[in-house]
Amino acid sequence: MDCVFFWVGIFVLLVALIILAYVICCVHSIDEFVRDISTIVNKCIYFVEKHLFMKRKT
């Protein structure tokens, strides 16, 4: 179980770095930025839920 949290932590850290780079590079459109953030967050939540569900199933 610790392993799952370790990988999720790394994944979240990578996403945070990507978002930071994105903000620094092109902060021209806030609406677009917010839309992208919500998409990324939804994908993260989906990924984590799918991963945990698969672990529980086995």
N, C-alpha and C positions, 0 to 999 in steps of 0.2 A: 504493500500500500504506500509506503514511503517513496518508492520508486515512481509511482504515478504522480505524486505531488512534486517530485524533483523535476520530472519532464514537463509538467504543466507550468512550473515556475520558470523554467528555461524558455518555454514557448511564449509566455506572457512577457518576459524580459525582451525577447526578440521583437515581439509586436510593439512594445513600448519604444524601443530604439527606432523601429521603422516609422512609427508615428512622429517621433521627435524629429527625425530627418525630414519627413514630409512637411512638418510645420515650418521648419527652418527654411526649406527650399521654396515652398510655394504656399504662402499664407494669403494668397490673393482672394480666394473665395471661401468665406466662412461656412456658407450653406453646404457647399460641396464637401468641405472638410468634415462637417458634422455628419453628413450622410455617409461618408467613407468610414468614419469612426464607428457609427452604429452598425454598419455592415460588418466591420472587423470584429466588433464585440459579439454580435450574433453568431458569427462563424466560430469564435473562440468558445462560446457557451455550447454550441452544437457539438463541437469537437470534444469538449470535456465530458458532456453528457453521454455522447456516443461511446467514448472510451470507458467511462465508469460503468455504463450499462453492459458493455461487452465483458468487462471484468466480472460483474455480478452474475452474468448469465452462465459462465463456465464453472 
